[in-house]
Amino acid sequence: MYSVVMKESMLINPARAVELFHALADQTRLQILDELKGGERCVCELMDCLDAGQSRLSFHLKVLKDAGIITDRREGRWMYYAVNTETFAELDELVDSFKQTKRSRRTTARC
């Protein structure tokens, strides 16, 4: 039998990985990120293009912001949101760490 063994330890702590993957594990939040791929957007633009109410959108934006996946800035009375590219570099490293596996023969008879 074979088991998967990590060559290197996880590059970020498990709690951080859970936070990031939780933030990404929602269709609305993925739609928000898709809209932000083209650059910074005003919250009112996001409400229109996602056909989402302010309360619902605010909840999802907060989850993404708390995870560090997006950033915000205020201009007058409007909030503008953008993708935080540093966090996506962190995600790339995390995913890459899972790719760095090798199969090895188990030395015990346990599963």
N, C-alpha and C positions, 0 to 999 in steps of 0.2 A: 504494500500500500504506500501511497504518497501523501505527504502533508505539505502545506505551503509554509515556507519559512521566510521571514523578512530579512533582507540583506542588511538594511539599515533601520534604525528605529524611526517611528513616525516623526516627521519634521515639526508638527505642531501638536499641542496636547489634545487628548481625546475630547475634552469638554469644548474646546474651540472648534474641533471638527464637527461635533454635534450641532453647535450653534450655527455654523455656516450651512451645513446640509439641511437643517431645519428651515432656515430662512429661504433656501432655494426649493424646498419641497412643497410648493404651492403654485397652482396654475396662475393665480392673479399676480403673485410676486414675479413669476417668470415673464408674464406679459408686461409688467412694469419695466423689468430689465430689458426686454426686447425693445420697448419704446425708447429707453435711455441709451441704447446702442448708438443712436444717431447723434447723441450729444445731450447737453443739459436741457431739461424741460421744466416748464412752470407747472405747478400742481394743477392749475386750471386746465392746461393742455392735456395732462394725464387723465383728468376726470372726463374730459370730452372724448378722447380717443379710446379709453377703456370703458366708457359708458358706466362709470362707477360713481357712487355717491361719495361725498366728502368724508363721512365717518368711516366707511369701509376702506376707502383709499388711504386715509390717515393711518389706520391700523396696520395695513400692509407696508406702508412706507416706514413706519416706526420699527417694525420687525427687521426690515432690510437695513435701516440706519443703525439700529442697535447692534447688528452683526457686523457693521462696518462695510457692508457691501455697496452702499450708496452714501453720498455726502449731500449736504444741503447748504443753501445760503439764502439769506433774506435780502430782498431788494424791495424796499417800500413795504407794502403789505403782502407781497407775494413771496412764496417759497419756491426756490428752484432746486432741482435734484439732478444728480449726475452719478455715473458709475464710478466707484472707487477702484481704479486699476491696480492699486497695491494689494487689495484684498484678492483680486483675481489672480495675481501672481502667487499669493499665498495658497490659494486653491489649486493652482497648477502644481505647486510643490507637493501639496498633500496627495493629489491624484497620482503624481509621478512616484511618490513613495510607495503607493500600492502596486505600481507596475514593476517595482524592483523586487520581484519575488522569484524564488527558484523552487523547483520541486526537489525534495530530498527524501531518501528512504528513511522510514521511521525505524528507530532502533528498538522500540517496545512493541508489544503485541496489542496495546490498547488502541482504540479508535481515536 
